[in-house]
Amino acid sequence: MTDTPARLLNLLSLLQTPREWPGSELAERLGVTTRTIRRDIERLRDLGYPVQATMGAVGGYRLAAGAALPPLVLDDEEAVAIAVGLRAGAGHAVDGIEEASVRALAKLEQVLPSRLRHRVSALQAATVPITSGDGATVDPRTLTTMASAATGNERLRFTYRKGDGTEMQRLVEPHRLVSTGRRWYLVAYDIDRGDWRTFRVDRVSEPFATGARFAPRELPAANAAEFMNRSLGRMQPKIRVVATVQAPAEFVAARLPQHLGAPQPIDAMTCRLDLEVADSLEWLALRLALLDCDFTVHEPRELVEHLRELGARISRAAG
């Protein structure tokens, strides 16, 4: 193989499998000498790939974990598997997926060959989605279109369905996507309204980037999550939740959506939640149960009663 860039990519693809490769086997696979393999290994190291070498009869080369993630080389099957997984997760607003996976999906789908995009779409169409509690689902293509437009500072046009069912065209400057655990929202500057707005992504259809660039505006909040929290607070009455959780504050914070606020440490193994949130009692009970640790709710009384009834129902179901 005389094409050095192509040979390096093939070598990198082999090294990214979880095993050690003897130099002789790599040379045989790539049709070159072991001396060429050693030179190519040095080239990869110069490019930042942490290739480790071990000596001895069973020694060889392998790619180790580095300080930063180098570019990955994926074969067709791997690329399709990752794209399908990201689309499935993004489409259901799973807590913890959030914007990072949408950005990754947007980048991956941008470079997928058309034959692989067709396979991803076919696999996605053949699966049955599990909807959220209110039946709202999100098309991953809508998320990736929005994420790409926000990253590229490109104006976005779409059809938006209001709560009463009426539809209208909106032209916006997208800022960020925010996941609340149940739904995706787009935080954007509405050109026609001349103000910042939030849009439920499951109510968006036919989004497309217009190609018109814009200079990012200053968001009237510290970040998109804070702006989203304020917006939800204006739309729904807030419930104050006070609870003691038998777990470290950092453990609890990692299991709560950011918009719910941060737990306050009491000691090394206990923390306190004092939140004002615009959510239903049912959803709050589920969020607390998913903390995977013991907790005691002090208020509101309605949440305490709901948890008591839910606990009794679960106990009966367990026999």
C-alpha positions as CSV (number, residue, x, y, z in Angstrom):
1,M,0.0,0.0,0.0
2,T,1.9,3.1,-1.3
3,D,-0.7,5.7,-0.4
4,T,0.7,7.0,2.9
5,P,-2.5,8.9,4.1
6,A,-4.7,5.9,3.3
7,R,-2.3,3.5,5.0
8,L,-2.2,5.6,8.1
9,L,-6.0,5.6,8.3
10,N,-6.1,1.9,7.9
11,L,-3.4,1.5,10.5
12,L,-5.3,3.7,12.9
13,S,-8.5,1.8,12.3
14,L,-6.8,-1.5,13.3
15,L,-5.2,0.1,16.4
16,Q,-8.6,1.3,17.6
17,T,-9.7,-2.2,18.2
18,P,-9.2,-3.4,21.8
19,R,-6.2,-5.7,21.3
20,E,-2.4,-5.6,20.8
21,W,-1.1,-5.9,17.2
22,P,2.3,-7.5,16.5
23,G,4.3,-5.4,14.0
24,S,4.6,-8.3,11.7
25,E,0.8,-8.8,11.6
26,L,0.2,-5.1,10.9
27,A,2.8,-5.2,8.1
28,E,1.1,-8.3,6.6
29,R,-2.4,-6.7,6.8
30,L,-1.2,-3.5,5.1
31,G,1.2,-5.0,2.7
32,V,4.3,-3.2,3.8
33,T,7.5,-3.9,5.8
34,T,7.8,-3.8,9.6
35,R,10.1,-0.9,9.2
36,T,7.3,1.0,7.4
37,I,5.0,0.1,10.3
38,R,7.5,1.6,12.8
39,R,7.7,4.8,10.8
40,D,3.9,5.0,10.5
41,I,3.6,4.5,14.3
42,E,5.9,7.4,14.8
43,R,3.8,9.6,12.5
44,L,0.7,8.7,14.4
45,R,2.4,9.7,17.7
46,D,3.5,13.0,16.1
47,L,-0.2,13.6,15.3
48,G,-1.2,13.1,19.0
49,Y,-2.3,9.4,19.0
50,P,-1.0,7.7,22.1
51,V,0.3,4.5,20.5
52,Q,2.0,2.2,23.1
53,A,4.5,-0.5,22.3
54,T,5.3,-3.6,24.4
55,M,8.4,-5.8,23.9
56,G,8.7,-9.6,23.9
57,A,7.4,-12.5,22.0
58,V,3.7,-11.5,22.5
59,G,4.4,-7.8,22.4
60,G,3.0,-5.4,19.9
61,Y,1.2,-2.0,19.4
62,R,-2.0,-0.7,20.9
63,L,-3.8,2.6,21.2
64,A,-3.9,3.8,24.8
65,A,-6.2,6.4,26.4
66,G,-4.8,9.9,25.9
67,A,-5.4,13.3,27.4
68,A,-7.7,14.3,24.5
69,L,-9.9,12.3,22.2
70,P,-8.2,12.0,18.7
71,P,-10.3,11.6,15.6
72,L,-11.9,8.2,15.3
73,V,-11.9,5.9,12.3
74,L,-15.2,4.0,12.0
75,D,-16.2,1.3,9.6
76,D,-19.7,1.3,8.0
77,E,-21.3,-0.9,10.7
78,E,-19.8,1.1,13.6
79,A,-20.9,4.4,12.1
80,V,-24.5,3.1,11.6
81,A,-24.6,1.7,15.1
82,I,-23.5,5.0,16.7
83,A,-25.9,7.1,14.6
84,V,-28.9,4.9,15.4
85,G,-28.0,4.9,19.1
86,L,-27.6,8.7,19.2
87,R,-30.9,9.3,17.2
88,A,-32.8,6.9,19.5
89,G,-31.5,8.6,22.7
90,A,-32.0,12.2,21.4
91,G,-35.5,11.5,20.2
92,H,-36.7,10.6,23.7
93,A,-35.1,13.4,25.7
94,V,-33.4,11.0,28.0
95,D,-32.0,12.8,31.1
96,G,-28.2,12.9,30.7
97,I,-28.2,12.9,26.9
98,E,-28.8,16.6,26.4
99,E,-27.1,18.8,23.8
100,A,-23.7,17.1,23.7
101,S,-25.2,14.0,22.0
102,V,-27.2,16.1,19.6
103,R,-24.1,17.9,18.5
104,A,-22.3,14.6,18.1
105,L,-25.2,13.3,16.0
106,A,-25.2,16.4,13.8
107,K,-21.5,16.0,13.1
108,L,-21.7,12.3,12.4
109,E,-24.7,12.6,10.0
110,Q,-23.0,15.5,8.2
111,V,-20.2,13.2,7.1
112,L,-22.1,10.0,6.6
113,P,-22.2,8.8,3.0
114,S,-25.7,8.7,1.5
115,R,-25.8,4.9,1.5
116,L,-25.2,4.9,5.3
117,R,-27.7,7.7,5.9
118,H,-30.3,5.5,4.2
119,R,-29.5,2.6,6.4
120,V,-29.7,4.7,9.6
121,S,-33.1,6.1,8.5
122,A,-34.4,2.6,7.6
123,L,-33.3,1.2,11.0
124,Q,-34.8,4.1,12.8
125,A,-38.1,3.7,11.0
126,A,-38.3,0.1,11.9
127,T,-38.1,0.8,15.6
128,V,-41.1,1.6,17.9
129,P,-40.4,4.7,20.1
130,I,-41.3,4.8,23.8
131,T,-43.0,8.2,24.3
132,S,-42.8,10.5,27.3
133,G,-45.6,10.7,29.7
134,D,-47.6,13.1,27.6
135,G,-47.0,11.3,24.4
136,A,-44.6,14.0,23.0
137,T,-41.8,12.7,20.7
138,V,-39.1,14.5,18.9
139,D,-37.7,13.8,15.5
140,P,-33.9,13.5,15.8
141,R,-33.5,15.2,12.5
142,T,-35.2,18.3,13.9
143,L,-32.7,18.3,16.8
144,T,-29.7,18.0,14.5
145,T,-31.0,20.7,12.2
146,M,-31.4,23.0,15.1
147,A,-28.1,22.1,16.7
148,S,-26.3,22.7,13.4
149,A,-28.0,26.1,12.9
150,A,-27.2,27.2,16.4
151,T,-23.5,26.1,16.1
152,G,-23.2,27.8,12.7
153,N,-25.0,31.0,13.8
154,E,-27.5,30.5,11.0
155,R,-31.1,31.7,11.0
156,L,-33.8,29.0,11.3
157,R,-37.3,28.9,9.9
158,F,-39.9,26.4,11.0
159,T,-43.6,25.8,11.5
160,Y,-44.7,26.0,15.2
161,R,-47.8,24.5,16.7
162,K,-49.1,26.5,19.7
163,G,-50.9,24.9,22.7
164,D,-54.3,25.6,21.1
165,G,-53.3,23.7,17.9
166,T,-52.9,26.8,15.7
167,E,-49.8,26.8,13.5
168,M,-47.6,29.7,12.4
169,Q,-44.2,30.3,10.7
170,R,-41.4,31.4,12.9
171,L,-38.0,32.9,11.9
172,V,-35.4,32.7,14.7
173,E,-31.8,33.0,15.6
174,P,-31.2,29.8,17.5
175,H,-29.1,30.0,20.6
176,R,-29.1,26.6,22.5
177,L,-31.1,23.4,22.9
178,V,-32.1,22.5,26.4
179,S,-33.4,19.2,27.7
180,T,-35.5,19.2,30.9
181,G,-35.6,15.4,31.2
182,R,-39.0,15.1,29.6
183,R,-38.8,17.5,26.7
184,W,-36.5,19.4,24.4
185,Y,-36.7,23.2,24.1
186,L,-35.1,25.6,21.7
187,V,-33.9,28.9,23.2
188,A,-33.8,31.4,20.4
189,Y,-34.3,35.1,19.5
190,D,-37.6,35.5,17.6
191,I,-37.1,37.9,14.7
192,D,-40.8,38.7,14.3
193,R,-41.4,39.2,18.0
194,G,-38.1,41.1,18.6
195,D,-37.5,39.1,21.8
196,W,-36.1,35.9,23.2
197,R,-38.4,32.9,23.2
198,T,-38.5,29.2,24.1
199,F,-40.0,26.7,21.7
200,R,-41.0,23.1,22.5
201,V,-39.2,21.0,19.9
202,D,-42.0,18.4,19.7
203,R,-44.2,21.2,18.4
204,V,-41.8,22.1,15.6
205,S,-42.1,20.8,12.1
206,E,-40.3,21.4,8.8
207,P,-37.3,23.2,10.2
208,F,-34.6,24.4,7.8
209,A,-31.6,26.6,8.0
210,T,-32.0,29.7,5.8
211,G,-28.3,30.2,5.1
212,A,-28.5,33.7,6.5
213,R,-25.8,34.2,9.2
214,F,-26.3,36.4,12.3
215,A,-24.1,37.8,15.0
216,P,-24.9,36.1,18.3
217,R,-26.9,38.3,20.7
218,E,-26.4,38.5,24.4
219,L,-28.8,36.2,26.2
220,P,-30.7,37.9,29.1
221,A,-29.6,35.2,31.5
222,A,-26.4,33.6,32.7
223,N,-27.0,30.6,30.4
224,A,-29.7,28.8,28.4
225,A,-30.7,26.6,31.4
226,E,-31.4,29.6,33.6
227,F,-33.4,31.3,30.9
228,M,-35.4,28.1,30.3
229,N,-36.1,27.8,34.1
230,R,-37.4,31.4,34.1
231,S,-39.6,30.7,31.1
232,L,-41.1,27.6,32.6
233,G,-41.7,29.4,35.8
234,R,-43.8,32.1,33.9
235,M,-45.8,29.4,32.1
236,Q,-46.7,27.2,35.2
237,P,-47.2,27.8,38.9
238,K,-44.2,26.8,40.9
239,I,-44.1,24.1,43.6
240,R,-41.6,24.5,46.5
241,V,-40.0,21.2,47.4
242,V,-38.0,20.7,50.5
243,A,-36.4,17.3,51.1
244,T,-33.4,15.7,52.9
245,V,-31.5,13.2,50.8
246,Q,-29.2,10.5,52.3
247,A,-26.4,11.0,49.8
248,P,-23.6,13.4,49.1
249,A,-24.6,16.6,47.3
250,E,-22.4,15.9,44.3
251,F,-24.0,12.5,43.9
252,V,-27.5,14.0,43.9
253,A,-26.5,16.9,41.6
254,A,-25.3,14.4,39.0
255,R,-28.8,12.8,39.0
256,L,-30.9,15.9,38.8
257,P,-31.6,18.0,35.7
258,Q,-29.7,21.3,35.9
259,H,-32.9,23.4,35.8
260,L,-34.1,22.0,39.1
261,G,-31.3,23.7,41.0
262,A,-28.4,22.4,43.1
263,P,-28.6,20.4,46.4
264,Q,-27.0,22.0,49.5
265,P,-24.6,19.8,51.5
266,I,-25.5,19.1,55.2
267,D,-22.6,16.8,55.8
268,A,-20.4,14.5,53.8
269,M,-23.3,11.9,53.4
270,T,-26.4,14.1,53.5
271,C,-27.8,17.1,51.5
272,R,-30.9,19.2,51.4
273,L,-33.1,20.1,48.4
274,D,-34.9,23.4,48.5
275,L,-36.4,23.9,45.1
276,E,-39.1,25.9,43.4
277,V,-40.0,24.1,40.2
278,A,-42.8,24.2,37.7
279,D,-43.5,20.5,37.4
280,S,-46.3,18.1,38.3
281,L,-46.4,16.1,41.5
282,E,-46.2,12.9,39.5
283,W,-43.0,14.0,37.8
284,L,-41.4,15.3,41.0
285,A,-42.1,12.0,42.7
286,L,-40.5,10.1,39.8
287,R,-37.4,12.4,39.8
288,L,-36.9,11.9,43.5
289,A,-37.3,8.1,43.2
290,L,-34.7,8.0,40.4
291,L,-32.1,9.5,42.8
292,D,-31.4,5.9,43.8
293,C,-31.0,6.7,47.5
294,D,-33.1,7.3,50.6
295,F,-34.9,10.7,51.0
296,T,-37.5,12.4,53.2
297,V,-39.8,15.0,51.8
298,H,-40.8,17.8,54.2
299,E,-43.0,19.8,51.9
300,P,-45.3,20.2,50.1
301,R,-47.8,18.1,51.9
302,E,-49.4,17.1,48.6
303,L,-46.1,15.6,47.4
304,V,-45.8,13.6,50.6
305,E,-49.3,12.2,50.2
306,H,-48.6,11.4,46.6
307,L,-45.4,9.5,47.5
308,R,-47.3,7.6,50.2
309,E,-50.0,6.5,47.8
310,L,-47.4,5.7,45.1
311,G,-45.4,3.6,47.6
312,A,-48.5,1.7,48.7
313,R,-49.4,1.0,45.1
314,I,-45.9,-0.3,44.3
315,S,-45.9,-2.5,47.4
316,R,-49.2,-4.0,46.3
317,A,-47.8,-4.6,42.8
318,A,-44.8,-6.4,44.4
319,G,-47.1,-8.7,46.3
